């Protein structure tokens, strides 16, 4: 009987070599580690696509983006902007089997066929530098442990907050830049916290009490939400904060007082002609 408890194949081709430090990184959940190992098994020119990851791991868009954002926070992934003719074209993900460095590249990165790479020596590009005037782009900033703790102290999941910010910024072309990204983070967290508090009291805030909405009404609520987010998304009003309020408003008598009681600070969609 063998004493070996770990059986390994003697492969000569079609295999991956990974650092034990990565495999034993206690910060990584099973989902995060599994997705990272999967990415590192791919060829150097393989492109990271969220749709492909969702299909491979049978997960939703938000979960896939949350995992990528967490791996970015830990340094295993860097997201870079690809520009064509001076305009934002897409994002590319650089994946490493050890935390990425911050040194500048010696040459301008190619904007053709953006790819994934396992290069440990990946370095910071011109696109990831702070804007002029002392402002830093949100897409280049990552919260520190103290920033993450700030969100946790407010009862929020810092990974979910970061994902929401990344999605909001990406939807707006990754143009958001602030003199203090930490202050922006804290403001976003406070607004998110208020949204959570509103959600817990939402059903008591409308005059007629909740009523069941039909599927058709819910689809209509999505249309109204899209209009609101399009108009006020730059102020941090994201889908998950606005949609529940629209549903609650539609389940009420629909008066201006009902909308004001929701307390989100947005104008009444009826007055704006969105409903």
C-alpha positions as CSV (number, residue, x, y, z in Angstrom):
1,X,0.0,0.0,0.0
2,X,1.4,3.4,-1.0
3,X,2.0,6.1,1.6
4,X,1.3,8.8,-1.0
5,X,-1.9,10.8,-0.4
6,X,-1.4,13.2,-3.3
7,X,-1.3,11.5,-6.7
8,X,0.1,13.6,-9.5
9,X,0.4,12.8,-13.2
10,X,3.7,13.0,-15.0
11,X,2.8,15.3,-17.8
12,X,5.1,16.5,-20.6
13,X,2.7,18.7,-22.4
14,X,-0.7,20.5,-22.1
15,X,-0.3,21.4,-18.4
16,X,0.2,24.5,-16.2
17,X,2.7,25.4,-13.5
18,X,1.4,27.6,-10.8
19,X,3.1,29.0,-7.6
20,X,2.2,27.5,-4.3
21,X,1.8,31.0,-2.9
22,X,-1.1,31.5,-5.3
23,X,-2.7,28.2,-4.6
24,X,-2.4,28.7,-0.8
25,X,-3.5,32.4,-0.8
26,X,-6.0,32.3,2.1
27,X,-7.7,35.5,0.8
28,X,-9.1,33.7,-2.2
29,X,-12.4,32.0,-2.1
30,X,-13.0,28.7,-4.0
31,X,-14.8,30.6,-6.8
32,X,-12.0,33.2,-7.0
33,X,-9.2,30.7,-7.0
34,X,-11.0,28.4,-9.5
35,X,-11.6,31.3,-11.9
36,X,-8.0,32.5,-11.6
37,X,-6.5,29.1,-12.2
38,X,-8.8,28.7,-15.2
39,X,-7.5,32.0,-16.7
40,X,-3.9,31.1,-16.0
41,X,-4.4,27.8,-17.9
42,X,-5.1,29.7,-21.1
43,X,-2.6,30.7,-23.8
44,X,-0.9,34.1,-23.5
45,X,-3.0,35.6,-26.3
46,X,-6.4,34.4,-24.8
47,X,-8.8,37.3,-24.3
48,X,-10.8,37.5,-21.0
49,X,-14.5,37.9,-21.8
50,X,-17.1,38.0,-19.0
51,X,-19.7,36.3,-21.2
52,X,-17.4,33.3,-21.6
53,X,-16.6,33.1,-17.9
54,X,-20.3,33.2,-17.1
55,X,-21.0,30.4,-19.4
56,X,-18.0,28.3,-18.2
57,X,-18.7,28.7,-14.5
58,X,-22.5,29.0,-14.8
59,X,-22.6,32.3,-12.9
60,X,-24.4,35.6,-13.3
61,X,-22.8,38.8,-14.7
62,X,-22.6,40.5,-11.3
63,X,-20.9,37.6,-9.6
64,X,-18.4,37.2,-12.5
65,X,-17.6,41.0,-12.3
66,X,-17.3,40.8,-8.5
67,X,-14.8,38.0,-8.7
68,X,-12.7,39.9,-11.3
69,X,-12.8,43.0,-9.2
70,X,-11.6,41.1,-6.2
71,X,-8.8,39.5,-8.1
72,X,-7.9,43.0,-9.3
73,X,-7.9,44.2,-5.7
74,X,-5.5,41.5,-4.7
75,X,-3.2,42.2,-7.6
76,X,-3.7,39.1,-9.7
77,X,-5.5,41.1,-12.5
78,X,-5.1,44.5,-14.0
79,X,-7.7,46.1,-16.1
80,X,-6.4,48.4,-18.8
81,X,-8.1,50.7,-21.3
82,X,-7.6,50.1,-25.0
83,X,-7.8,53.2,-27.1
84,X,-8.2,53.5,-30.9
85,X,-7.6,56.8,-32.6
86,X,-7.5,58.5,-29.2
87,X,-10.9,57.2,-28.1
88,X,-11.9,54.5,-25.5
89,X,-12.5,51.2,-27.4
90,X,-12.6,48.5,-24.8
91,X,-10.9,47.1,-21.7
92,X,-8.4,44.3,-21.6
93,X,-7.5,42.2,-18.5
94,X,-3.9,41.3,-17.7
95,X,-3.7,38.2,-15.5
96,X,-0.7,37.2,-13.4
97,X,0.1,34.2,-11.2
98,X,1.6,36.7,-8.7
99,X,0.8,40.3,-7.7
100,X,1.4,42.7,-10.5
101,X,4.0,45.5,-10.3
102,X,3.5,49.2,-10.7
103,X,6.5,50.1,-12.9
104,X,5.8,52.0,-16.2
105,X,6.2,50.3,-19.5
106,X,9.1,51.2,-21.7
107,X,6.9,51.3,-24.8
108,X,3.4,52.2,-25.6
109,X,1.0,49.1,-25.4
110,X,-0.6,47.9,-28.6
111,X,-4.2,48.7,-29.1
112,X,-4.7,45.9,-31.6
113,X,-6.1,42.5,-30.5
114,X,-6.1,43.2,-26.7
115,X,-5.1,40.0,-25.0
116,X,-4.6,38.3,-21.7
117,X,-1.1,37.5,-20.5
118,X,0.6,35.6,-17.6
119,X,3.5,38.0,-17.6
120,X,4.6,38.6,-14.0
121,X,6.5,41.7,-15.0
122,X,3.4,43.5,-16.3
123,X,3.9,47.2,-15.7
124,X,1.8,50.4,-15.5
125,X,0.8,52.0,-18.8
126,X,0.2,55.6,-19.7
127,X,-3.6,54.9,-19.6
128,X,-3.4,53.9,-16.0
129,X,-1.7,57.1,-14.8
130,X,-3.6,59.8,-12.9
131,X,-5.2,62.7,-14.9
132,X,-3.6,66.1,-15.0
133,X,-4.6,68.6,-12.4
134,X,-4.0,66.2,-9.5
135,X,-7.0,64.0,-10.2
136,X,-6.9,60.3,-10.2
137,X,-9.1,58.2,-12.4
138,X,-11.5,55.9,-10.6
139,X,-10.6,52.9,-12.9
140,X,-7.0,53.2,-11.8
141,X,-7.8,53.3,-8.1
142,X,-8.3,50.5,-5.7
143,X,-9.6,50.7,-2.1
144,X,-7.1,50.0,0.7
145,X,-7.9,47.8,3.6
146,X,-9.0,50.8,5.6
147,X,-11.3,51.9,2.8
148,X,-12.8,48.4,2.6
149,X,-13.3,48.5,6.4
150,X,-15.1,51.8,6.0
151,X,-17.7,50.0,3.8
152,X,-17.9,47.0,6.2
153,X,-18.5,49.3,9.2
154,X,-21.5,50.7,7.3
155,X,-22.9,47.2,6.8
156,X,-21.9,46.9,3.2
157,X,-19.9,44.3,1.2
158,X,-16.8,46.2,-0.1
159,X,-16.5,43.8,-3.1
160,X,-20.1,44.6,-4.1
161,X,-19.5,48.3,-3.7
162,X,-16.3,48.1,-5.8
163,X,-18.1,46.2,-8.5
164,X,-20.9,48.7,-8.7
165,X,-18.4,51.5,-9.0
166,X,-16.5,49.7,-11.7
167,X,-19.7,49.0,-13.7
168,X,-20.9,52.6,-13.3
169,X,-17.5,54.0,-14.4
170,X,-17.2,51.5,-17.3
171,X,-20.6,52.4,-18.6
172,X,-19.6,56.0,-18.6
173,X,-16.3,55.3,-20.5
174,X,-14.1,55.1,-17.5
175,X,-13.8,58.9,-17.4
176,X,-14.5,59.6,-13.8
177,X,-11.6,61.3,-12.0
178,X,-11.4,62.9,-8.6
179,X,-8.8,64.7,-6.4
180,X,-9.6,62.2,-3.7
181,X,-10.9,58.8,-4.8
182,X,-11.1,57.9,-1.1
183,X,-13.6,60.7,-0.5
184,X,-15.5,59.5,-3.6
185,X,-15.5,56.0,-2.2
186,X,-16.8,57.1,1.2
187,X,-19.5,59.2,-0.4
188,X,-20.6,56.3,-2.5
189,X,-20.7,54.0,0.5
190,X,-22.8,56.5,2.5
191,X,-25.2,56.8,-0.4
192,X,-25.3,53.0,-0.7
193,X,-26.0,52.8,3.0
194,X,-28.9,55.2,2.8
195,X,-30.3,53.1,0.0
196,X,-30.1,50.0,2.2
197,X,-31.9,51.8,5.0
198,X,-34.6,53.0,2.6
199,X,-35.0,49.4,1.3
200,X,-35.7,48.1,4.8
201,X,-38.4,50.7,5.4
202,X,-39.7,50.9,1.8
203,X,-42.9,49.0,2.3
204,X,-43.9,51.2,5.2
205,X,-43.1,54.5,3.4
206,X,-45.9,54.3,0.8
207,X,-49.4,55.4,1.7
208,X,-51.5,52.5,0.4
209,X,-49.2,49.6,1.3
210,X,-47.6,47.2,-1.1
211,X,-49.5,45.5,-3.9
212,X,-48.4,42.7,-6.2
213,X,-47.2,44.0,-9.6
214,X,-47.7,42.1,-12.8
215,X,-44.8,41.0,-15.0
216,X,-45.8,43.7,-17.5
217,X,-45.6,46.3,-14.8
218,X,-42.2,45.1,-13.7
219,X,-40.9,45.4,-17.3
220,X,-42.3,48.9,-17.4
221,X,-40.5,49.6,-14.1
222,X,-37.3,48.5,-15.7
223,X,-37.8,51.1,-18.5
224,X,-38.4,53.9,-16.0
225,X,-35.3,52.9,-14.1
226,X,-33.2,52.9,-17.2
227,X,-34.3,56.5,-17.9
228,X,-33.5,57.6,-14.3
229,X,-30.1,56.0,-14.3
230,X,-29.3,57.4,-17.7
231,X,-30.1,60.9,-16.4
232,X,-28.6,60.6,-12.9
233,X,-26.1,57.8,-13.1
234,X,-23.2,60.3,-13.1
235,X,-24.3,61.1,-9.5
236,X,-23.9,57.5,-8.4
237,X,-27.6,56.5,-8.8
238,X,-27.1,52.9,-9.9
239,X,-29.7,50.3,-11.0
240,X,-29.9,48.4,-7.7
241,X,-30.7,51.6,-5.8
242,X,-33.3,53.0,-8.2
243,X,-35.2,49.9,-9.4
244,X,-36.6,48.9,-5.9
245,X,-37.8,52.5,-5.4
246,X,-39.6,52.5,-8.7
247,X,-41.3,49.2,-7.9
248,X,-42.4,50.5,-4.5
249,X,-43.7,53.7,-6.0
250,X,-45.7,51.8,-8.6
251,X,-47.1,49.6,-5.8
252,X,-48.3,52.8,-4.0
253,X,-51.0,55.2,-4.8
254,X,-48.4,57.0,-7.0
255,X,-48.7,60.4,-5.4
256,X,-45.9,62.9,-5.2
257,X,-45.9,62.4,-1.4
258,X,-45.4,58.7,-1.9
259,X,-42.3,59.4,-4.1
260,X,-40.9,61.9,-1.6
261,X,-41.3,59.4,1.3
262,X,-38.9,57.1,-0.5
263,X,-36.2,59.7,0.2
264,X,-33.8,59.0,-2.6
265,X,-33.5,62.7,-3.6
266,X,-34.5,62.1,-7.2
267,X,-37.2,64.1,-9.0
268,X,-40.6,62.4,-9.4
269,X,-40.4,60.4,-12.7
270,X,-44.0,61.3,-13.4
271,X,-43.1,65.0,-13.4
272,X,-40.1,64.3,-15.7
273,X,-42.4,62.5,-18.1
274,X,-40.6,59.2,-17.6
275,X,-43.7,57.4,-16.2
